[in-house]
Amino acid sequence: MRRFLESDTGFYYAVGLFTVLVFLGGLVVLAVVSPGDIGAIELGGLVVGFFLFILIFFVSVTVHRLEDRDER
């Protein structure tokens, strides 16, 4: 695990995973604190927007990883 985190791409993947976990935790807290205050449309937009952000993040990290292979 330590070797994985020592590389740039491994670190980026770990940060992305941590971000997803924080987002999911935030959704759980939101559901517990105010279950009726946010509508389905707003929640759907939030989740879809975050999904697109994370998708672009992981695609960028993957492209970075592939570029590193080409340089070697």
N, C-alpha and C positions, 0 to 999 in steps of 0.2 A: 504494500500500500504506500509506503514512504517513497519508494522508487517512482511510483505512478504520479505522486504529487510533486516530485522534483522537476518533472518536465512541464513546460509551459502549457501544452494542451491538456495534460492531466489536471493541472491546477484549474484551467478554464472549465473543464467538465465538472470538477468538484464544485466550483462556484455556481455553475448553472444548476446543478442538482440541489445545492443549498438554497438557491433562489426559489426553485420550485417548491421545496419543502416549507419555506417561509410563507410563500403565497398560499399554499394549502392550509397551513396553520392559521393564517389570517382569515381565510374563508370560514374555517371552523369557528374562530372567535366571533366573526361577524354573525354567523348563524346563531350562536348562543346568546350574544349580547342583544341583538335586534333582529329577531327572525322575521318580523313582519314589515320592517321599514324599507327594505330594498326589494324592488320588483324583479320579476323574471327577466325582463328585457335588459334592465341595467346590469344584472348579474351575468346574463349571457354575454353582453358586450364586454364586460370586464374580463370574463374567462376567455373569450375568443381573442381579445386584444393581447392578453398575456400569453396565450398559446402562440400567437403569431410572433410576438417578441422572442419567446424562447426558441421557437423554430428557427428564426433568423440567427439567433445567437449560436445554436448548435451547428447550423449549416456553416456559419463563419468559422467556427472552431475546427470543423472537419476540413474545410478548405485550407485553413492554416496548417493543419496537420499534413495534408497532402502536399502542400508547397514545401514543407520541411523534408519530405521524402525525396522530392525531385532534386533538391540541392545536394543531397548526399551522393 
